Amino acid sequence: MKAGIIQSSYIPWRGYFDFIDSVDLFVVFDDIPIGSRPNWRQRNRIKTADGPKWLTVPVKGNRETVIDQVGIDPGDTAWCKRHRRSLQTWLGAAPHFDDALRIWDEGAGAATDTLHDLNLALIRPVCDYLGITTPLVMARDYNVDGAKTDRLIALLEKVEADTYLSGPTARGYLDEEMFRRHGIRLEYKGYDYPSYPQLWGAFDGAVTVLDLIANTGPEARRHLRSATPDIVTVS
């Protein structure tokens, strides 16, 4: 079984969903510190006539706060309206905008107090729209200890995975020898995507998946798969 382990993100880009679709089990890494902010846990980009714009969820807590304990800041009650207005302004002319807005409304309208729950409330309907059926589970439910590669290996063994798909940036710090010792195949995800019809000038793929959905609608899944194969370093 191939598993992937990544933190939740706010309305992530299409590569995040290609990653989920590429594994048999997706483990949401919810029980580690959020780290320096702002980061992808709480924000993402939308394309505008003036270039990319950040949509950022206001949160409370420090860099050591565990991800699934990071609260949405109750002192800023207008962030949801701001984000919705930005989506309407910059994606409203896209042919399938209603699909994208319906997904966002479903997630943002959920009764959530934490960033983690908000992100999941948005990720799940996107997966449904894209026809992604990979099960999503929470790392916290497996109660593993350790740090870095030790923690990943422990999680993989708990879910009985024999293959681990990692994001490419992790290649600089993963201990690949540990995967060999534990008999776990290690692959790095390839991220290489074709362009699709998009508003506002030259194509920019590093934006929220809602851009893909708003512009391509039911054809979005056809644009989901990376053209570059995954790289196997431990077989």
N, C-alpha and C positions, 0 to 999 in steps of 0.2 A: 504494500500500500504506500502511495506517495502522499506525504503531508507537507503543508507549508505553515509557517508560523510568523505572523506579522501583527503589529499593533493596528487598532482601528484608526481610521482617518475620516476627516469630514469631507463628504461628497467627493471621494477620490477620483483620480484620473482613470482612463480606461485600462492602463496597464495593471492596476490593482485588481480589476475584475478578470482580466485575462489570467492573472496569477491564480485567483480563486478557481477559475474554470480549468486550470492545468493540473490540479491536484485532486486526490480522492477525499481528503479531509483538510479543512482549513481551520487552524487553531488561532484564535484571536488572543494575542499576547497582552492580556489585560491586567496582569498582576506585577508589573514592573514600573519603576518611576517614570513619570512623563518626560523628565529632562528639561533642558532649556526651552523656553518659549519666546515667541510663538513658534509653532512647528506644525507639521502636517496633521497632527492629532486634532487640532482646533481650527485649521484654515485650509482654503484651497483657492485656486485662481479661476477667474472668469475672463473671457476675452471681451474687450470693449473697443469702441472706435478710437480710444486714446491709449490702446495697449492693454496689457493684462492688469486686472484689478483683483486685490485680495478680498475674500469674504472670510472674516474672522469671527469665531464664536468667543464671546468674553467668558473667561473662566476664572475661578479662584483656586488658590493653592500654590505651592512652591514647586521647584524642580524635583523635589524628593517625593511629592505626592504620587501615590500609585495611580496608574491610569484610570482604573475603574472607580476611583474615589474622587477624581477631579470634578468639582461641581461647576455648573453653569452659573455665572455671576448674577445673582438676583437683583443687583443694583443697576443692571442694564437690561431693561425690559423691552427695549426697542430694537435689539439686534435682529430679531426675526423679521420684523417689518422692513428693515434696511436690506436684508438679504433678498427677501422676496421682491422688493422694488427693483433691486439691481438685476435680478434674473429677468423680470418683466421688461426692463429697459434695454438690456443688451442681448437677450435671447428671444424676446417677444416676437420678432419678425421671422424667426426660424419656422419651417413648415410643420414641425411636430412639437412645438413649444408646449402645447397643452399636456403632452405625455410627460415631459420633463417636470413641469410645474406640479402636476398631480403627484408625482413621486416625491418631490420636495415637500409639498404640503402634507403628505401622509407621514413622513418622517419628522418634520419640524413640528407638526401638530400633536405628536405623541406626548403624553404626560411624562416628561423626563426631567430629572434634576441633575443628572450627570452627563458629562461630555461623552463618555463611553456608551451610555444608553442611547443618546441622540445619534451617534455615529452608526450604531447597529440598526436603529430605526430607519436610517436612510440607506444603508448598505443592503439590507434584506430586500426591499422592494426593487432596487436596481437589479439585483441578482434575478429576481422573479421576471422582470421585464426582459432581461437578456437571455432568459432560458437557462440560467446557471443553477444546477441542482446540487452542487457540492455541499455537504453538511458543514455548518459552522459550529464550533464548540469553543468554550472559554478555557484558557490556560489555568485559571484559578481553580477550576473544578478538579484538576489533577494534582494539586497540592505538591508541586515539586520545588526543591531548593537548588541553590547553586547560582553561579553567574556565568554569563557569556556562553561558550560552547557547552560547558557542563550542564547548564540548565536546559539548553536545547536538546541535548542527547537524552536527558532524563524525561523530557516531555515526549520525545519521539518513541522512547521505549514504553512509556505509559500508554500511548495510543497504538502501539504495536505497528509502527511504520518501519518499513525497510528502505525507504527512499525519502530524502529530504530535498525539497526545492527551496532555494534561497534567493533573495534578491541579489543582484550583482555587486552592490556596494559592500556586502558583507564579506567579500572575498579577501579584503584586507585585514580582517581580524578573526575569522573563523579558524579554529585549529583543525585542519583537515585530517591530521593523523588520528585524532580522536574518532572521527567517523570510520576510518579504516579499522581501528581496534574494535569498534562496536559492530562492525559489519553492516554499516548503513551507507547506502549509495548517496552521493552528494551531487546535486545539480544546481547550476546557477541560471536563473531566468533570463531569457533574451527579451529585450524590449526594443522592438523595431517595427513601427506601425506606418501604414500608408496614410496619406491624407484623405480627407473626405470633404464634401461641400460645407463651407463654413462662412459665417458672417464676418465682416470687418477686416478685409484685407488679407495679407499673407497668412498662410496657415500656421497655427500654433497648436501643437498636440499636447502641450503640458498644461492642460486645463481640466476642470472637473468633467466627469463622465456625462453630466447633464448637458454639456455642449454637444457631445456625440449624439445623445438621444434626441435633443431638440432639433438637430439638423438632419438626422438620418432615420429617426423613428424605428419602425419594425426592421429596417435594414441594419440597425446598429450592431447586431451580433456578427454580421458579415465583415465588419471593420475591427473586430475585437482581437483577432489572433495575430501574434507577433510573426513577422516574416523571418526572423532570425531564430534558429533552434536553440534550445537550452544547451548549456555547456556542462558536460559531465567531467568532474575532476576526481571523484572517488567512485569506482564501479565495483 
